[in-house]
């Protein structure tokens, strides 16, 4: 079971978010995180509409926060699901 430390999740305006730092920790290619994001984003864009409807428009447009940023939980789940290492 995946446990998310309290410091790596938060809620903003009722939307749960996951830190990019945590996502980097659980990604097999953490050393090449940017490359992983780019490849995963390409795969994610081919996902069904019902999956994309759970993603923010920023993620769909390719706006990825830096290593100190935050992603919505839906965006993080979509990235992990459509990763080549899912």
PDB file of N, CA, C and O in Angstrom, chain B, residues numbered from 101:
ATOM      1  N   UNK B 101       0.841  -1.184   0.000  1.00  0.00           N
ATOM      2  CA  UNK B 101       0.000   0.000   0.000  1.00  0.00           C
ATOM      3  C   UNK B 101       0.882   1.243   0.000  1.00  0.00           C
ATOM      4  O   UNK B 101       1.852   1.326   0.754  1.00  0.00           O
ATOM      5  N   UNK B 102       0.545   2.191  -0.837  1.00  0.00           N
ATOM      6  CA  UNK B 102       1.289   3.437  -0.936  1.00  0.00           C
ATOM      7  C   UNK B 102       0.860   4.379   0.172  1.00  0.00           C
ATOM      8  O   UNK B 102      -0.323   4.681   0.322  1.00  0.00           O
ATOM      9  N   UNK B 103       1.822   4.837   0.941  1.00  0.00           N
ATOM     10  CA  UNK B 103       1.529   5.797   2.013  1.00  0.00           C
ATOM     11  C   UNK B 103       2.117   7.141   1.630  1.00  0.00           C
ATOM     12  O   UNK B 103       3.291   7.234   1.271  1.00  0.00           O
ATOM     13  N   UNK B 104       1.317   8.162   1.705  1.00  0.00           N
ATOM     14  CA  UNK B 104       1.758   9.503   1.361  1.00  0.00           C
ATOM     15  C   UNK B 104       1.978  10.270   2.664  1.00  0.00           C
ATOM     16  O   UNK B 104       1.035  10.455   3.434  1.00  0.00           O
ATOM     17  N   UNK B 105       3.207  10.716   2.920  1.00  0.00           N
ATOM     18  CA  UNK B 105       3.471  11.482   4.137  1.00  0.00           C
ATOM     19  C   UNK B 105       2.643  12.771   4.168  1.00  0.00           C
ATOM     20  O   UNK B 105       2.331  13.347   3.126  1.00  0.00           O
ATOM     21  N   UNK B 106       2.302  13.204   5.359  1.00  0.00           N
ATOM     22  CA  UNK B 106       1.489  14.416   5.512  1.00  0.00           C
ATOM     23  C   UNK B 106       2.109  15.621   4.813  1.00  0.00           C
ATOM     24  O   UNK B 106       1.383  16.493   4.335  1.00  0.00           O
ATOM     25  N   UNK B 107       3.436  15.686   4.746  1.00  0.00           N
ATOM     26  CA  UNK B 107       4.093  16.832   4.126  1.00  0.00           C
ATOM     27  C   UNK B 107       3.992  16.820   2.606  1.00  0.00           C
ATOM     28  O   UNK B 107       4.322  17.815   1.961  1.00  0.00           O
ATOM     29  N   UNK B 108       3.543  15.714   2.024  1.00  0.00           N
ATOM     30  CA  UNK B 108       3.487  15.593   0.571  1.00  0.00           C
ATOM     31  C   UNK B 108       2.080  15.659  -0.006  1.00  0.00           C
ATOM     32  O   UNK B 108       1.894  15.417  -1.198  1.00  0.00           O
ATOM     33  N   UNK B 109       1.099  15.979   0.809  1.00  0.00           N
ATOM     34  CA  UNK B 109      -0.254  16.176   0.277  1.00  0.00           C
ATOM     35  C   UNK B 109      -0.896  17.336   1.011  1.00  0.00           C
ATOM     36  O   UNK B 109      -0.555  17.648   2.151  1.00  0.00           O
ATOM     37  N   UNK B 110      -1.826  17.958   0.329  1.00  0.00           N
ATOM     38  CA  UNK B 110      -2.566  19.085   0.912  1.00  0.00           C
ATOM     39  C   UNK B 110      -3.877  19.225   0.161  1.00  0.00           C
ATOM     40  O   UNK B 110      -4.092  18.594  -0.874  1.00  0.00           O
ATOM     41  N   UNK B 111      -4.739  20.057   0.698  1.00  0.00           N
ATOM     42  CA  UNK B 111      -6.007  20.357   0.042  1.00  0.00           C
ATOM     43  C   UNK B 111      -6.076  21.867  -0.162  1.00  0.00           C
ATOM     44  O   UNK B 111      -5.889  22.636   0.781  1.00  0.00           O
ATOM     45  N   UNK B 112      -6.344  22.286  -1.392  1.00  0.00           N
ATOM     46  CA  UNK B 112      -6.475  23.698  -1.715  1.00  0.00           C
ATOM     47  C   UNK B 112      -7.841  23.893  -2.364  1.00  0.00           C
ATOM     48  O   UNK B 112      -8.130  23.313  -3.411  1.00  0.00           O
ATOM     49  N   UNK B 113      -8.672  24.709  -1.735  1.00  0.00           N
ATOM     50  CA  UNK B 113     -10.035  24.955  -2.226  1.00  0.00           C
ATOM     51  C   UNK B 113     -10.796  23.652  -2.448  1.00  0.00           C
ATOM     52  O   UNK B 113     -11.551  23.526  -3.412  1.00  0.00           O
ATOM     53  N   UNK B 114     -10.596  22.689  -1.559  1.00  0.00           N
ATOM     54  CA  UNK B 114     -11.298  21.420  -1.621  1.00  0.00           C
ATOM     55  C   UNK B 114     -10.714  20.418  -2.603  1.00  0.00           C
ATOM     56  O   UNK B 114     -11.269  19.334  -2.784  1.00  0.00           O
ATOM     57  N   UNK B 115      -9.595  20.769  -3.244  1.00  0.00           N
ATOM     58  CA  UNK B 115      -8.970  19.879  -4.228  1.00  0.00           C
ATOM     59  C   UNK B 115      -7.709  19.267  -3.619  1.00  0.00           C
ATOM     60  O   UNK B 115      -6.777  19.994  -3.277  1.00  0.00           O
ATOM     61  N   UNK B 116      -7.669  17.946  -3.479  1.00  0.00           N
ATOM     62  CA  UNK B 116      -6.467  17.308  -2.940  1.00  0.00           C
ATOM     63  C   UNK B 116      -5.314  17.424  -3.937  1.00  0.00           C
ATOM     64  O   UNK B 116      -5.495  17.277  -5.146  1.00  0.00           O
ATOM     65  N   UNK B 117      -4.130  17.692  -3.398  1.00  0.00           N
ATOM     66  CA  UNK B 117      -2.940  17.840  -4.221  1.00  0.00           C
ATOM     67  C   UNK B 117      -1.807  16.988  -3.676  1.00  0.00           C
ATOM     68  O   UNK B 117      -1.736  16.708  -2.479  1.00  0.00           O
ATOM     69  N   UNK B 118      -0.920  16.582  -4.580  1.00  0.00           N
ATOM     70  CA  UNK B 118       0.252  15.776  -4.251  1.00  0.00           C
ATOM     71  C   UNK B 118       1.481  16.574  -4.668  1.00  0.00           C
ATOM     72  O   UNK B 118       1.478  17.198  -5.729  1.00  0.00           O
ATOM     73  N   UNK B 119       2.521  16.563  -3.857  1.00  0.00           N
ATOM     74  CA  UNK B 119       3.732  17.298  -4.219  1.00  0.00           C
ATOM     75  C   UNK B 119       4.463  16.599  -5.350  1.00  0.00           C
ATOM     76  O   UNK B 119       4.476  15.371  -5.437  1.00  0.00           O
ATOM     77  N   UNK B 120       5.062  17.388  -6.204  1.00  0.00           N
ATOM     78  CA  UNK B 120       5.867  16.840  -7.293  1.00  0.00           C
ATOM     79  C   UNK B 120       7.049  16.078  -6.690  1.00  0.00           C
ATOM     80  O   UNK B 120       7.480  15.066  -7.243  1.00  0.00           O
ATOM     81  N   UNK B 121       7.567  16.552  -5.576  1.00  0.00           N
ATOM     82  CA  UNK B 121       8.677  15.858  -4.917  1.00  0.00           C
ATOM     83  C   UNK B 121       8.296  14.423  -4.569  1.00  0.00           C
ATOM     84  O   UNK B 121       9.106  13.512  -4.742  1.00  0.00           O
ATOM     85  N   UNK B 122       7.078  14.209  -4.083  1.00  0.00           N
ATOM     86  CA  UNK B 122       6.628  12.849  -3.762  1.00  0.00           C
ATOM     87  C   UNK B 122       6.485  12.018  -5.028  1.00  0.00           C
ATOM     88  O   UNK B 122       6.889  10.856  -5.066  1.00  0.00           O
ATOM     89  N   UNK B 123       5.910  12.617  -6.061  1.00  0.00           N
ATOM     90  CA  UNK B 123       5.749  11.894  -7.315  1.00  0.00           C
ATOM     91  C   UNK B 123       7.113  11.461  -7.850  1.00  0.00           C
ATOM     92  O   UNK B 123       7.252  10.365  -8.392  1.00  0.00           O
ATOM     93  N   UNK B 124       8.099  12.310  -7.698  1.00  0.00           N
ATOM     94  CA  UNK B 124       9.459  11.954  -8.123  1.00  0.00           C
ATOM     95  C   UNK B 124       9.982  10.757  -7.329  1.00  0.00           C
ATOM     96  O   UNK B 124      10.697   9.915  -7.874  1.00  0.00           O
ATOM     97  N   UNK B 125       9.633  10.682  -6.060  1.00  0.00           N
ATOM     98  CA  UNK B 125      10.109   9.582  -5.216  1.00  0.00           C
ATOM     99  C   UNK B 125       9.520   8.236  -5.635  1.00  0.00           C
ATOM    100  O   UNK B 125      10.189   7.208  -5.528  1.00  0.00           O
ATOM    101  N   UNK B 126       8.285   8.235  -6.108  1.00  0.00           N
ATOM    102  CA  UNK B 126       7.619   6.977  -6.442  1.00  0.00           C
ATOM    103  C   UNK B 126       7.717   6.622  -7.925  1.00  0.00           C
ATOM    104  O   UNK B 126       7.187   5.600  -8.362  1.00  0.00           O
ATOM    105  N   UNK B 127       8.389   7.462  -8.686  1.00  0.00           N
ATOM    106  CA  UNK B 127       8.554   7.219 -10.113  1.00  0.00           C
ATOM    107  C   UNK B 127       9.840   6.445 -10.347  1.00  0.00           C
ATOM    108  O   UNK B 127      10.894   6.838  -9.848  1.00  0.00           O
ATOM    109  N   UNK B 128       9.775   5.360 -11.091  1.00  0.00           N
ATOM    110  CA  UNK B 128      10.977   4.560 -11.333  1.00  0.00           C
ATOM    111  C   UNK B 128      12.108   5.338 -11.999  1.00  0.00           C
ATOM    112  O   UNK B 128      13.279   5.034 -11.773  1.00  0.00           O
ATOM    113  N   UNK B 129      11.781   6.322 -12.807  1.00  0.00           N
ATOM    114  CA  UNK B 129      12.800   7.096 -13.502  1.00  0.00           C
ATOM    115  C   UNK B 129      12.998   8.461 -12.855  1.00  0.00           C
ATOM    116  O   UNK B 129      13.066   9.465 -13.563  1.00  0.00           O
ATOM    117  N   UNK B 130      13.091   8.523 -11.547  1.00  0.00           N
ATOM    118  CA  UNK B 130      13.184   9.800 -10.850  1.00  0.00           C
ATOM    119  C   UNK B 130      14.363  10.642 -11.334  1.00  0.00           C
ATOM    120  O   UNK B 130      14.271  11.869 -11.372  1.00  0.00           O
ATOM    121  N   UNK B 131      15.453  10.003 -11.698  1.00  0.00           N
ATOM    122  CA  UNK B 131      16.616  10.747 -12.164  1.00  0.00           C
ATOM    123  C   UNK B 131      16.335  11.437 -13.500  1.00  0.00           C
ATOM    124  O   UNK B 131      16.964  12.441 -13.834  1.00  0.00           O
ATOM    125  N   UNK B 132      15.399  10.896 -14.247  1.00  0.00           N
ATOM    126  CA  UNK B 132      15.016  11.472 -15.545  1.00  0.00           C
ATOM    127  C   UNK B 132      13.546  11.864 -15.512  1.00  0.00           C
ATOM    128  O   UNK B 132      12.783  11.534 -16.420  1.00  0.00           O
ATOM    129  N   UNK B 133      13.162  12.562 -14.470  1.00  0.00           N
ATOM    130  CA  UNK B 133      11.758  12.884 -14.231  1.00  0.00           C
ATOM    131  C   UNK B 133      11.148  13.678 -15.386  1.00  0.00           C
ATOM    132  O   UNK B 133      10.033  13.385 -15.817  1.00  0.00           O
ATOM    133  N   UNK B 134      11.865  14.674 -15.886  1.00  0.00           N
ATOM    134  CA  UNK B 134      11.324  15.498 -16.971  1.00  0.00           C
ATOM    135  C   UNK B 134      11.057  14.655 -18.206  1.00  0.00           C
ATOM    136  O   UNK B 134      10.028  14.817 -18.862  1.00  0.00           O
ATOM    137  N   UNK B 135      11.969  13.765 -18.523  1.00  0.00           N
ATOM    138  CA  UNK B 135      11.782  12.873 -19.663  1.00  0.00           C
ATOM    139  C   UNK B 135      10.587  11.950 -19.422  1.00  0.00           C
ATOM    140  O   UNK B 135       9.793  11.708 -20.331  1.00  0.00           O
ATOM    141  N   UNK B 136      10.464  11.437 -18.201  1.00  0.00           N
ATOM    142  CA  UNK B 136       9.331  10.578 -17.847  1.00  0.00           C
ATOM    143  C   UNK B 136       8.024  11.335 -18.023  1.00  0.00           C
ATOM    144  O   UNK B 136       7.067  10.801 -18.584  1.00  0.00           O
ATOM    145  N   UNK B 137       7.977  12.574 -17.546  1.00  0.00           N
ATOM    146  CA  UNK B 137       6.761  13.391 -17.659  1.00  0.00           C
ATOM    147  C   UNK B 137       6.406  13.585 -19.138  1.00  0.00           C
ATOM    148  O   UNK B 137       5.247  13.430 -19.522  1.00  0.00           O
ATOM    149  N   UNK B 138       7.382  13.918 -19.954  1.00  0.00           N
ATOM    150  CA  UNK B 138       7.107  14.167 -21.371  1.00  0.00           C
ATOM    151  C   UNK B 138       6.560  12.920 -22.058  1.00  0.00           C
ATOM    152  O   UNK B 138       5.583  13.001 -22.803  1.00  0.00           O
ATOM    153  N   UNK B 139       7.175  11.783 -21.817  1.00  0.00           N
ATOM    154  CA  UNK B 139       6.695  10.546 -22.434  1.00  0.00           C
ATOM    155  C   UNK B 139       5.314  10.164 -21.920  1.00  0.00           C
ATOM    156  O   UNK B 139       4.445   9.748 -22.687  1.00  0.00           O
ATOM    157  N   UNK B 140       5.127  10.309 -20.628  1.00  0.00           N
ATOM    158  CA  UNK B 140       3.839   9.966 -20.030  1.00  0.00           C
ATOM    159  C   UNK B 140       2.748  10.910 -20.527  1.00  0.00           C
ATOM    160  O   UNK B 140       1.628  10.475 -20.795  1.00  0.00           O
ATOM    161  N   UNK B 141       3.063  12.181 -20.650  1.00  0.00           N
ATOM    162  CA  UNK B 141       2.095  13.166 -21.134  1.00  0.00           C
ATOM    163  C   UNK B 141       1.625  12.796 -22.540  1.00  0.00           C
ATOM    164  O   UNK B 141       0.437  12.901 -22.843  1.00  0.00           O
ATOM    165  N   UNK B 142       2.541  12.369 -23.393  1.00  0.00           N
ATOM    166  CA  UNK B 142       2.191  11.957 -24.748  1.00  0.00           C
ATOM    167  C   UNK B 142       1.206  10.794 -24.724  1.00  0.00           C
ATOM    168  O   UNK B 142       0.234  10.778 -25.479  1.00  0.00           O
ATOM    169  N   UNK B 143       1.463   9.825 -23.856  1.00  0.00           N
ATOM    170  CA  UNK B 143       0.550   8.675 -23.725  1.00  0.00           C
ATOM    171  C   UNK B 143      -0.790   9.105 -23.142  1.00  0.00           C
ATOM    172  O   UNK B 143      -1.843   8.634 -23.572  1.00  0.00           O
ATOM    173  N   UNK B 144      -0.743   9.997 -22.166  1.00  0.00           N
ATOM    174  CA  UNK B 144      -1.962  10.458 -21.502  1.00  0.00           C
ATOM    175  C   UNK B 144      -2.896  11.157 -22.480  1.00  0.00           C
ATOM    176  O   UNK B 144      -4.113  11.010 -22.373  1.00  0.00           O
ATOM    177  N   UNK B 145      -2.364  11.904 -23.417  1.00  0.00           N
ATOM    178  CA  UNK B 145      -3.204  12.618 -24.385  1.00  0.00           C
ATOM    179  C   UNK B 145      -4.011  11.680 -25.263  1.00  0.00           C
ATOM    180  O   UNK B 145      -4.990  12.105 -25.877  1.00  0.00           O
ATOM    181  N   UNK B 146      -3.623  10.407 -25.337  1.00  0.00           N
ATOM    182  CA  UNK B 146      -4.379   9.412 -26.107  1.00  0.00           C
ATOM    183  C   UNK B 146      -5.387   8.663 -25.230  1.00  0.00           C
ATOM    184  O   UNK B 146      -6.038   7.729 -25.697  1.00  0.00           O
ATOM    185  N   UNK B 147      -5.515   9.063 -23.982  1.00  0.00           N
ATOM    186  CA  UNK B 147      -6.445   8.406 -23.057  1.00  0.00           C
ATOM    187  C   UNK B 147      -7.887   8.738 -23.441  1.00  0.00           C
ATOM    188  O   UNK B 147      -8.143   9.730 -24.125  1.00  0.00           O
ATOM    189  N   UNK B 148      -8.824   7.901 -22.995  1.00  0.00           N
ATOM    190  CA  UNK B 148     -10.247   8.176 -23.264  1.00  0.00           C
ATOM    191  C   UNK B 148     -10.691   9.497 -22.626  1.00  0.00           C
ATOM    192  O   UNK B 148     -10.086   9.971 -21.664  1.00  0.00           O
ATOM    193  N   UNK B 149     -11.740  10.069 -23.169  1.00  0.00           N
ATOM    194  CA  UNK B 149     -12.244  11.351 -22.678  1.00  0.00           C
ATOM    195  C   UNK B 149     -12.614  11.313 -21.201  1.00  0.00           C
ATOM    196  O   UNK B 149     -12.427  12.302 -20.493  1.00  0.00           O
ATOM    197  N   UNK B 150     -13.141  10.171 -20.722  1.00  0.00           N
ATOM    198  CA  UNK B 150     -13.538  10.117 -19.314  1.00  0.00           C
ATOM    199  C   UNK B 150     -12.314  10.203 -18.396  1.00  0.00           C
ATOM    200  O   UNK B 150     -12.434  10.672 -17.264  1.00  0.00           O
ATOM    201  N   UNK B 151     -11.155   9.765 -18.855  1.00  0.00           N
ATOM    202  CA  UNK B 151      -9.918   9.906 -18.069  1.00  0.00           C
ATOM    203  C   UNK B 151      -9.448  11.356 -18.128  1.00  0.00           C
ATOM    204  O   UNK B 151      -9.110  11.951 -17.104  1.00  0.00           O
ATOM    205  N   UNK B 152      -9.432  11.910 -19.318  1.00  0.00           N
ATOM    206  CA  UNK B 152      -8.978  13.295 -19.473  1.00  0.00           C
ATOM    207  C   UNK B 152      -9.865  14.280 -18.721  1.00  0.00           C
ATOM    208  O   UNK B 152      -9.404  15.346 -18.312  1.00  0.00           O
ATOM    209  N   UNK B 153     -11.133  13.929 -18.538  1.00  0.00           N
ATOM    210  CA  UNK B 153     -12.030  14.825 -17.807  1.00  0.00           C
ATOM    211  C   UNK B 153     -11.656  14.936 -16.331  1.00  0.00           C
ATOM    212  O   UNK B 153     -12.099  15.861 -15.649  1.00  0.00           O
ATOM    213  N   UNK B 154     -10.845  14.004 -15.833  1.00  0.00           N
ATOM    214  CA  UNK B 154     -10.382  14.043 -14.439  1.00  0.00           C
ATOM    215  C   UNK B 154      -9.103  14.859 -14.294  1.00  0.00           C
ATOM    216  O   UNK B 154      -8.657  15.121 -13.177  1.00  0.00           O
ATOM    217  N   UNK B 155      -8.515  15.260 -15.413  1.00  0.00           N
ATOM    218  CA  UNK B 155      -7.252  16.002 -15.402  1.00  0.00           C
ATOM    219  C   UNK B 155      -7.524  17.502 -15.500  1.00  0.00           C
ATOM    220  O   UNK B 155      -8.539  17.933 -16.047  1.00  0.00           O
ATOM    221  N   UNK B 156      -6.608  18.272 -14.967  1.00  0.00           N
ATOM    222  CA  UNK B 156      -6.734  19.719 -15.091  1.00  0.00           C
ATOM    223  C   UNK B 156      -6.360  20.142 -16.507  1.00  0.00           C
ATOM    224  O   UNK B 156      -5.626  19.439 -17.201  1.00  0.00           O
ATOM    225  N   UNK B 157      -6.866  21.281 -16.923  1.00  0.00           N
ATOM    226  CA  UNK B 157      -6.532  21.784 -18.259  1.00  0.00           C
ATOM    227  C   UNK B 157      -5.046  22.077 -18.355  1.00  0.00           C
ATOM    228  O   UNK B 157      -4.460  21.959 -19.431  1.00  0.00           O
ATOM    229  N   UNK B 158      -4.429  22.457 -17.242  1.00  0.00           N
ATOM    230  CA  UNK B 158      -2.988  22.713 -17.241  1.00  0.00           C
ATOM    231  C   UNK B 158      -2.197  21.480 -17.614  1.00  0.00           C
ATOM    232  O   UNK B 158      -1.264  21.561 -18.413  1.00  0.00           O
ATOM    233  N   UNK B 159      -2.553  20.341 -17.052  1.00  0.00           N
ATOM    234  CA  UNK B 159      -1.846  19.098 -17.379  1.00  0.00           C
ATOM    235  C   UNK B 159      -2.065  18.733 -18.843  1.00  0.00           C
ATOM    236  O   UNK B 159      -1.123  18.344 -19.534  1.00  0.00           O
ATOM    237  N   UNK B 160      -3.284  18.856 -19.311  1.00  0.00           N
ATOM    238  CA  UNK B 160      -3.580  18.519 -20.703  1.00  0.00           C
ATOM    239  C   UNK B 160      -2.792  19.425 -21.648  1.00  0.00           C
ATOM    240  O   UNK B 160      -2.352  18.985 -22.710  1.00  0.00           O
ATOM    241  N   UNK B 161      -2.614  20.691 -21.260  1.00  0.00           N
ATOM    242  CA  UNK B 161      -1.847  21.640 -22.071  1.00  0.00           C
ATOM    243  C   UNK B 161      -0.337  21.450 -21.925  1.00  0.00           C
ATOM    244  O   UNK B 161       0.439  22.092 -22.632  1.00  0.00           O
ATOM    245  N   UNK B 162       0.081  20.575 -21.015  1.00  0.00           N
ATOM    246  CA  UNK B 162       1.502  20.301 -20.842  1.00  0.00           C
ATOM    247  C   UNK B 162       2.192  21.150 -19.792  1.00  0.00           C
ATOM    248  O   UNK B 162       3.420  21.172 -19.721  1.00  0.00           O
ATOM    249  N   UNK B 163       1.410  21.854 -18.968  1.00  0.00           N
ATOM    250  CA  UNK B 163       1.995  22.666 -17.903  1.00  0.00           C
ATOM    251  C   UNK B 163       2.303  21.783 -16.703  1.00  0.00           C
ATOM    252  O   UNK B 163       1.397  21.367 -15.980  1.00  0.00           O
ATOM    253  N   UNK B 164       3.571  21.502 -16.498  1.00  0.00           N
ATOM    254  CA  UNK B 164       4.002  20.654 -15.385  1.00  0.00           C
ATOM    255  C   UNK B 164       4.738  21.532 -14.388  1.00  0.00           C
ATOM    256  O   UNK B 164       5.667  22.246 -14.767  1.00  0.00           O
ATOM    257  N   UNK B 165       4.342  21.492 -13.118  1.00  0.00           N
ATOM    258  CA  UNK B 165       5.030  22.303 -12.123  1.00  0.00           C
ATOM    259  C   UNK B 165       6.475  21.849 -11.928  1.00  0.00           C
ATOM    260  O   UNK B 165       6.827  20.712 -12.244  1.00  0.00           O
ATOM    261  N   UNK B 166       7.301  22.743 -11.408  1.00  0.00           N
ATOM    262  CA  UNK B 166       8.694  22.382 -11.155  1.00  0.00           C
ATOM    263  C   UNK B 166       8.792  21.426  -9.972  1.00  0.00           C
ATOM    264  O   UNK B 166       7.775  21.031  -9.403  1.00  0.00           O
ATOM    265  N   UNK B 167      10.000  21.060  -9.608  1.00  0.00           N
ATOM    266  CA  UNK B 167      10.203  20.033  -8.578  1.00  0.00           C
ATOM    267  C   UNK B 167       9.666  20.421  -7.210  1.00  0.00           C
ATOM    268  O   UNK B 167       9.482  19.553  -6.356  1.00  0.00           O
ATOM    269  N   UNK B 168       9.412  21.687  -6.984  1.00  0.00           N
ATOM    270  CA  UNK B 168       8.852  22.129  -5.704  1.00  0.00           C
ATOM    271  C   UNK B 168       7.357  22.405  -5.792  1.00  0.00           C
ATOM    272  O   UNK B 168       6.761  22.921  -4.847  1.00  0.00           O
ATOM    273  N   UNK B 169       6.757  22.062  -6.919  1.00  0.00           N
ATOM    274  CA  UNK B 169       5.350  22.367  -7.148  1.00  0.00           C
ATOM    275  C   UNK B 169       4.402  21.279  -6.679  1.00  0.00           C
ATOM    276  O   UNK B 169       4.797  20.326  -6.009  1.00  0.00           O
ATOM    277  N   UNK B 170       3.151  21.447  -7.047  1.00  0.00           N
ATOM    278  CA  UNK B 170       2.073  20.544  -6.645  1.00  0.00           C
ATOM    279  C   UNK B 170       1.218  20.201  -7.852  1.00  0.00           C
ATOM    280  O   UNK B 170       1.046  21.017  -8.758  1.00  0.00           O
ATOM    281  N   UNK B 171       0.683  18.987  -7.856  1.00  0.00           N
ATOM    282  CA  UNK B 171      -0.258  18.519  -8.873  1.00  0.00           C
ATOM    283  C   UNK B 171      -1.555  18.122  -8.185  1.00  0.00           C
ATOM    284  O   UNK B 171      -1.552  17.688  -7.033  1.00  0.00           O
ATOM    285  N   UNK B 172      -2.659  18.275  -8.898  1.00  0.00           N
ATOM    286  CA  UNK B 172      -3.904  17.757  -8.325  1.00  0.00           C
ATOM    287  C   UNK B 172      -3.764  16.243  -8.216  1.00  0.00           C
ATOM    288  O   UNK B 172      -3.011  15.624  -8.967  1.00  0.00           O
ATOM    289  N   UNK B 173      -4.484  15.664  -7.289  1.00  0.00           N
ATOM    290  CA  UNK B 173      -4.413  14.208  -7.110  1.00  0.00           C
ATOM    291  C   UNK B 173      -4.850  13.490  -8.381  1.00  0.00           C
ATOM    292  O   UNK B 173      -4.299  12.441  -8.716  1.00  0.00           O
ATOM    293  N   UNK B 174      -5.837  14.043  -9.098  1.00  0.00           N
ATOM    294  CA  UNK B 174      -6.287  13.450 -10.356  1.00  0.00           C
ATOM    295  C   UNK B 174      -5.189  13.461 -11.411  1.00  0.00           C
ATOM    296  O   UNK B 174      -5.013  12.485 -12.140  1.00  0.00           O
ATOM    297  N   UNK B 175      -4.452  14.563 -11.492  1.00  0.00           N
ATOM    298  CA  UNK B 175      -3.343  14.651 -12.440  1.00  0.00           C
ATOM    299  C   UNK B 175      -2.258  13.638 -12.090  1.00  0.00           C
ATOM    300  O   UNK B 175      -1.731  12.954 -12.968  1.00  0.00           O
ATOM    301  N   UNK B 176      -1.928  13.547 -10.806  1.00  0.00           N
ATOM    302  CA  UNK B 176      -0.889  12.611 -10.372  1.00  0.00           C
ATOM    303  C   UNK B 176      -1.309  11.170 -10.680  1.00  0.00           C
ATOM    304  O   UNK B 176      -0.500  10.381 -11.168  1.00  0.00           O
ATOM    305  N   UNK B 177      -2.551  10.830 -10.401  1.00  0.00           N
ATOM    306  CA  UNK B 177      -3.035   9.483 -10.670  1.00  0.00           C
ATOM    307  C   UNK B 177      -3.021   9.181 -12.171  1.00  0.00           C
ATOM    308  O   UNK B 177      -2.641   8.084 -12.581  1.00  0.00           O
ATOM    309  N   UNK B 178      -3.428  10.139 -12.975  1.00  0.00           N
ATOM    310  CA  UNK B 178      -3.419   9.946 -14.423  1.00  0.00           C
ATOM    311  C   UNK B 178      -1.992   9.739 -14.930  1.00  0.00           C
ATOM    312  O   UNK B 178      -1.756   8.873 -15.772  1.00  0.00           O
ATOM    313  N   UNK B 179      -1.046  10.520 -14.428  1.00  0.00           N
ATOM    314  CA  UNK B 179       0.346  10.364 -14.842  1.00  0.00           C
ATOM    315  C   UNK B 179       0.884   9.003 -14.449  1.00  0.00           C
ATOM    316  O   UNK B 179       1.564   8.353 -15.243  1.00  0.00           O
ATOM    317  N   UNK B 180       0.592   8.565 -13.237  1.00  0.00           N
ATOM    318  CA  UNK B 180       1.069   7.259 -12.798  1.00  0.00           C
ATOM    319  C   UNK B 180       0.402   6.135 -13.584  1.00  0.00           C
ATOM    320  O   UNK B 180       1.038   5.126 -13.889  1.00  0.00           O
ATOM    321  N   UNK B 181      -0.863   6.303 -13.909  1.00  0.00           N
ATOM    322  CA  UNK B 181      -1.593   5.272 -14.642  1.00  0.00           C
ATOM    323  C   UNK B 181      -1.097   5.143 -16.082  1.00  0.00           C
ATOM    324  O   UNK B 181      -0.969   4.031 -16.594  1.00  0.00           O
ATOM    325  N   UNK B 182      -0.823   6.247 -16.723  1.00  0.00           N
ATOM    326  CA  UNK B 182      -0.420   6.217 -18.125  1.00  0.00           C
ATOM    327  C   UNK B 182       1.094   6.212 -18.317  1.00  0.00           C
ATOM    328  O   UNK B 182       1.579   6.363 -19.439  1.00  0.00           O
ATOM    329  N   UNK B 183       1.823   6.043 -17.254  1.00  0.00           N
ATOM    330  CA  UNK B 183       3.272   5.924 -17.336  1.00  0.00           C
ATOM    331  C   UNK B 183       3.655   4.635 -18.055  1.00  0.00           C
ATOM    332  O   UNK B 183       2.915   3.652 -18.012  1.00  0.00           O
ATOM    333  N   UNK B 184       4.801   4.641 -18.709  1.00  0.00           N
ATOM    334  CA  UNK B 184       5.283   3.408 -19.320  1.00  0.00           C
ATOM    335  C   UNK B 184       5.632   2.387 -18.250  1.00  0.00           C
ATOM    336  O   UNK B 184       5.805   1.207 -18.551  1.00  0.00           O
ATOM    337  N   UNK B 185       5.736   2.830 -17.006  1.00  0.00           N
ATOM    338  CA  UNK B 185       6.050   1.951 -15.880  1.00  0.00           C
ATOM    339  C   UNK B 185       4.848   1.715 -14.962  1.00  0.00           C
ATOM    340  O   UNK B 185       5.019   1.340 -13.802  1.00  0.00           O
ATOM    341  N   UNK B 186       3.635   1.933 -15.476  1.00  0.00           N
ATOM    342  CA  UNK B 186       2.455   1.820 -14.606  1.00  0.00           C
ATOM    343  C   UNK B 186       2.228   0.398 -14.142  1.00  0.00           C
ATOM    344  O   UNK B 186       1.279   0.132 -13.405  1.00  0.00           O
TER     345      UNK B 186
END
